[in-house]
């Protein structure tokens, strides 16, 4: 079943036009025609079985059935606090994090971040990242879109975001292993540095903010690899990778 995101709120038993990108994908890429089934979701956690009623160029009109609840959300609410990395690496990280069920993503700029963003660039990047996350939800079956925060410095994150659940920061030199934790949280924040990692001052500040340093085995992983591995471990321990 092909899935298309439509900015909502949507209501069942109505007709809507798919957004331009979705209409183009359905009409030009998938070459679907009247009567073909679709699944449409608005990011709120509900899904609609839909049927195409008209295709006029790139404009596609669908009829929505009744809403049904999405079933692909993890019981473990993870916020990924990700050091901003170069464009392709960051896109890949956010795509895979969405597939692995994160509830929210907070991009942060750190001392060793190669990427530097002014206010206009940050807003443009955020919209781009939202598109990456939406596309990942369409592919993986999620009906709820993870929130993507505006990029901020790591120190701004520590100052403005209150602790809500277990806080973890990846560090190759940490004494504790992520796999060995005995907690049973329902919420977790996972902080991962960019390509060069977090510096000593940032690790110290993270610990003052309540983040526990943990390691992932004996090898130093790339930032995008670390995110995938750590999220997989968390979902395996306390989430829905059962």
C-alpha positions as CSV (number, residue, x, y, z in Angstrom):
1,X,0.0,0.0,0.0
2,X,1.5,3.3,-1.1
3,X,1.4,5.9,1.7
4,X,1.2,9.7,1.2
5,X,1.5,12.4,3.9
6,X,-1.1,15.3,3.8
7,X,-0.8,18.2,6.2
8,X,-4.0,18.0,8.3
9,X,-6.1,17.8,10.2
10,X,-7.9,15.3,7.9
11,X,-11.4,14.0,8.4
12,X,-12.9,10.7,7.1
13,X,-15.6,10.5,4.4
14,X,-14.3,13.6,2.6
15,X,-12.5,14.3,-0.7
16,X,-9.1,16.1,-0.7
17,X,-6.4,17.0,-3.2
18,X,-3.0,15.5,-2.4
19,X,-0.2,18.0,-1.9
20,X,1.8,18.9,-5.0
21,X,4.7,16.6,-4.2
22,X,2.4,13.8,-3.3
23,X,0.3,14.3,-6.4
24,X,3.3,14.3,-8.6
25,X,4.6,11.1,-7.0
26,X,1.3,9.3,-7.4
27,X,0.5,10.5,-11.0
28,X,4.0,10.7,-12.6
29,X,6.2,8.3,-10.6
30,X,3.8,5.6,-9.6
31,X,1.5,6.2,-12.5
32,X,-1.6,5.4,-10.5
33,X,-5.1,6.1,-11.9
34,X,-8.7,6.4,-10.8
35,X,-9.8,3.6,-8.5
36,X,-6.4,2.8,-7.1
37,X,-6.1,2.5,-3.3
38,X,-3.8,4.6,-1.2
39,X,-3.1,5.2,2.5
40,X,-3.1,8.8,3.6
41,X,-2.0,10.2,7.0
42,X,-1.7,13.7,8.5
43,X,1.1,13.0,11.0
44,X,-1.2,13.0,14.1
45,X,-1.2,9.3,14.5
46,X,-4.2,8.3,12.4
47,X,-4.4,6.8,9.0
48,X,-7.0,6.8,6.2
49,X,-7.7,4.2,3.6
50,X,-8.2,6.3,0.4
51,X,-9.2,5.8,-3.2
52,X,-8.1,8.0,-6.1
53,X,-11.2,9.6,-7.7
54,X,-9.5,12.0,-10.2
55,X,-6.1,12.5,-11.8
56,X,-5.7,15.7,-13.8
57,X,-2.0,16.1,-14.7
58,X,-0.2,16.3,-11.4
59,X,-3.4,17.1,-9.5
60,X,-4.7,14.0,-7.7
61,X,-8.0,13.9,-5.8
62,X,-8.7,11.1,-3.3
63,X,-11.7,10.0,-1.3
64,X,-10.9,9.3,2.4
65,X,-12.4,6.4,4.3
66,X,-12.8,6.3,8.1
67,X,-9.7,7.0,10.3
68,X,-7.9,4.2,11.9
69,X,-5.1,4.5,14.5
70,X,-1.5,4.0,13.4
71,X,0.2,0.9,14.8
72,X,3.9,1.6,14.3
73,X,4.8,3.8,17.3
74,X,7.2,2.6,20.0
75,X,6.2,2.6,23.7
76,X,9.6,4.2,24.4
77,X,9.6,7.9,23.6
78,X,13.1,8.8,22.4
79,X,14.3,12.3,21.7
80,X,17.5,12.2,19.6
81,X,19.7,15.1,20.4
82,X,22.0,15.0,17.4
83,X,25.1,17.1,16.7
84,X,24.6,18.6,13.2
85,X,26.8,16.8,10.7
86,X,27.4,17.3,7.0
87,X,24.4,17.3,4.8
88,X,24.3,13.7,3.5
89,X,25.3,12.3,6.9
90,X,22.7,14.3,8.7
91,X,19.9,13.4,6.2
92,X,20.8,9.7,6.5
93,X,20.9,9.9,10.3
94,X,17.4,11.5,10.5
95,X,16.0,9.1,8.0
96,X,17.2,6.0,9.9
97,X,16.3,7.5,13.3
98,X,12.7,8.0,12.1
99,X,12.6,4.4,10.8
100,X,13.8,3.3,14.2
101,X,10.9,5.1,16.0
102,X,12.2,8.3,17.6
103,X,9.5,10.6,18.9
104,X,11.5,13.8,18.4
105,X,14.7,15.1,17.0
106,X,16.7,18.1,18.3
107,X,19.6,19.1,16.1
108,X,22.3,20.9,18.1
109,X,25.4,22.8,17.0
110,X,28.5,21.9,19.0
111,X,32.1,23.1,19.3
112,X,33.3,20.5,16.7
113,X,30.3,20.8,14.3
114,X,31.7,21.3,10.8
115,X,28.3,22.9,9.8
116,X,27.7,26.5,10.7
117,X,24.2,28.0,10.3
118,X,22.9,31.5,10.4
119,X,19.2,32.1,11.2
120,X,18.0,31.9,7.6
121,X,20.1,28.8,6.9
122,X,18.8,27.1,10.1
123,X,15.2,27.7,9.0
124,X,15.9,26.3,5.6
125,X,17.7,23.2,7.0
126,X,14.8,22.6,9.4
127,X,12.3,22.5,6.6
128,X,14.6,20.2,4.6
129,X,15.0,17.8,7.6
130,X,11.2,17.8,8.1
131,X,10.9,16.6,4.5
132,X,13.4,13.8,5.2
133,X,11.5,12.7,8.2
134,X,8.1,12.8,6.4
135,X,9.5,10.7,3.6
136,X,10.8,8.2,6.1
137,X,7.4,8.0,7.7
138,X,5.8,7.3,4.4
139,X,8.2,4.5,3.7
140,X,8.3,2.8,7.1
141,X,4.6,2.8,8.0
142,X,4.5,5.5,10.8
143,X,1.4,7.6,11.0
144,X,2.9,10.1,13.5
145,X,5.6,12.5,12.4
146,X,8.5,13.0,14.8
147,X,8.9,16.6,15.8
148,X,12.0,18.3,14.4
149,X,13.2,21.3,16.5
150,X,14.9,24.3,15.2
151,X,18.7,24.0,15.4
152,X,20.2,25.5,18.5
153,X,23.6,25.3,20.3
154,X,24.2,22.5,22.7
155,X,24.4,24.9,25.6
156,X,21.0,26.5,24.6
157,X,19.6,23.0,24.7
158,X,20.9,22.4,28.2
159,X,19.5,25.7,29.3
160,X,16.1,25.5,27.8
161,X,15.0,21.9,27.7
162,X,14.0,20.3,31.0
163,X,14.9,16.7,31.9
164,X,12.1,14.4,31.1
165,X,13.2,10.7,31.4
166,X,16.5,9.0,31.2
167,X,19.3,11.2,29.7
168,X,22.2,9.4,27.9
169,X,25.2,10.8,26.1
170,X,27.5,8.6,23.9
171,X,31.2,8.7,24.8
172,X,33.8,6.1,23.8
173,X,35.5,6.5,27.1
174,X,32.4,6.1,29.3
175,X,32.7,3.5,32.1
176,X,29.2,2.2,31.6
177,X,27.9,0.3,28.6
178,X,24.6,1.2,27.0
179,X,23.7,-2.5,26.8
180,X,24.4,-3.0,30.5
181,X,21.9,-0.4,31.8
182,X,19.2,-1.7,34.2
183,X,16.8,1.2,33.9
184,X,13.2,0.7,32.6
185,X,12.4,4.2,31.2
186,X,9.4,5.2,29.2
187,X,11.2,8.3,27.9
188,X,14.8,8.8,27.0
189,X,17.0,11.5,25.5
190,X,20.0,10.4,23.5
191,X,22.8,12.9,22.9
192,X,25.3,12.1,20.1
193,X,28.1,14.4,18.9
194,X,28.9,15.4,15.3
195,X,31.8,14.0,13.2
196,X,34.4,15.1,15.7
197,X,32.4,14.1,18.8
198,X,31.8,16.3,21.8
199,X,34.7,18.0,23.5
200,X,35.6,17.6,27.2
201,X,33.8,20.8,28.2
202,X,30.6,19.7,26.4
203,X,30.7,16.2,28.0
204,X,31.1,17.8,31.4
205,X,28.2,20.2,30.8
206,X,26.1,17.2,29.6
207,X,26.8,15.4,32.9
208,X,25.8,18.5,34.9
209,X,22.6,18.6,32.9
210,X,21.9,15.0,34.0
211,X,23.2,13.0,31.0
212,X,24.8,9.7,31.8
213,X,27.8,8.9,29.7
214,X,27.6,5.4,28.0
215,X,29.7,3.6,25.4
216,X,28.9,1.3,22.5
217,X,31.5,-1.4,22.6
218,X,35.3,-1.0,22.0
219,X,35.3,0.7,18.6
220,X,34.8,4.4,17.8
221,X,31.7,4.7,15.5
222,X,30.9,7.4,13.0
223,X,28.2,9.8,14.2
224,X,25.6,8.3,11.8
225,X,26.5,4.7,12.7
226,X,26.4,5.6,16.4
227,X,22.8,6.9,16.1
228,X,21.6,3.8,14.3
229,X,23.3,1.4,16.7
230,X,22.3,3.2,19.9
231,X,18.7,3.6,18.8
232,X,18.5,0.0,17.9
233,X,19.9,-1.0,21.4
234,X,17.4,1.3,23.2
235,X,14.5,-0.1,21.2
236,X,15.7,-3.6,21.8
237,X,16.0,-3.1,25.5
238,X,12.9,-1.1,26.3
239,X,11.0,-0.4,23.0
240,X,9.4,-2.4,20.3
241,X,12.3,-4.2,18.6
242,X,11.2,-7.5,20.1
